[in-house]
Amino acid sequence: MSRLGYLFKQLFRNAQRLFQMLVGLTFLVLAAAAVIVSVSERERDHTLSVIVASFAVVLVVFGLYSFVKARSIR
């Protein structure tokens, strides 16, 4: 039974890591989309472009934090 418990524990940890990596990837994809919108809006409205670019920076930070958290799951 101990071996089966260890197997489930490892499986659960790997599922947690995978989930955190997918969350990080999602944040990075959303940040890339925000950068694209920011660049396209730069000519029309500079203020909106700055707001969207700031939002993209926050998304990048969240994405990188999710990857760090995925690596720290033990």
C-alpha positions as CSV (number, residue, x, y, z in Angstrom):
1,M,0.0,0.0,0.0
2,S,2.9,2.3,0.7
3,R,4.2,2.0,-2.8
4,L,0.7,2.8,-4.3
5,G,0.5,5.8,-2.0
6,Y,3.9,7.0,-3.2
7,L,2.8,6.6,-6.8
8,F,-0.4,8.6,-6.3
9,K,1.6,11.3,-4.4
10,Q,4.1,11.6,-7.4
11,L,1.2,11.7,-9.9
12,F,-0.5,14.5,-7.9
13,R,2.7,16.5,-7.7
14,N,3.3,16.1,-11.5
15,A,-0.3,17.2,-12.1
16,Q,0.2,20.3,-9.9
17,R,3.4,21.2,-11.8
18,L,1.7,20.7,-15.1
19,F,-1.2,22.9,-14.0
20,Q,1.1,25.7,-12.8
21,M,3.1,25.6,-16.1
22,L,-0.1,25.8,-18.1
23,V,-1.2,28.8,-16.0
24,G,2.1,30.4,-16.6
25,L,1.9,29.7,-20.3
26,T,-1.6,31.2,-20.5
27,F,-0.4,34.4,-18.8
28,L,2.5,34.7,-21.2
29,V,0.2,34.2,-24.2
30,L,-2.1,36.8,-22.9
31,A,0.8,39.2,-22.4
32,A,1.9,38.6,-26.0
33,A,-1.6,39.4,-27.2
34,A,-1.6,42.6,-25.0
35,V,1.7,43.7,-26.6
36,I,0.3,43.2,-30.0
37,V,-2.8,45.3,-29.1
38,S,-0.5,47.9,-27.5
39,V,1.6,48.3,-30.6
40,S,-1.5,48.5,-32.9
41,E,-3.1,51.1,-30.6
42,R,0.0,53.2,-30.3
43,E,-0.8,55.4,-33.3
44,R,-4.4,56.1,-32.3
45,D,-4.3,56.5,-28.6
46,H,-1.0,56.8,-26.7
47,T,-2.6,56.6,-23.2
48,L,-4.4,53.4,-24.0
49,S,-1.2,52.0,-25.4
50,V,0.7,52.7,-22.2
51,I,-2.1,51.2,-20.1
52,V,-2.2,48.0,-22.2
53,A,1.6,47.7,-22.1
54,S,1.6,48.1,-18.3
55,F,-1.0,45.3,-18.1
56,A,1.2,43.2,-20.3
57,V,4.1,43.7,-17.9
58,V,1.9,42.5,-15.0
59,L,0.9,39.5,-17.0
60,V,4.5,38.6,-17.7
61,V,5.3,38.9,-14.0
62,F,2.4,36.5,-13.2
63,G,3.5,34.1,-15.8
64,L,7.1,34.0,-14.6
65,Y,5.9,33.6,-11.0
66,S,3.8,30.6,-12.1
67,F,6.8,28.9,-13.7
68,V,8.9,29.5,-10.6
69,K,6.1,28.1,-8.4
70,A,5.8,25.1,-10.6
71,R,9.5,24.3,-10.1
72,S,9.2,24.7,-6.4
73,I,6.5,22.2,-5.8
74,R,8.0,19.3,-3.9
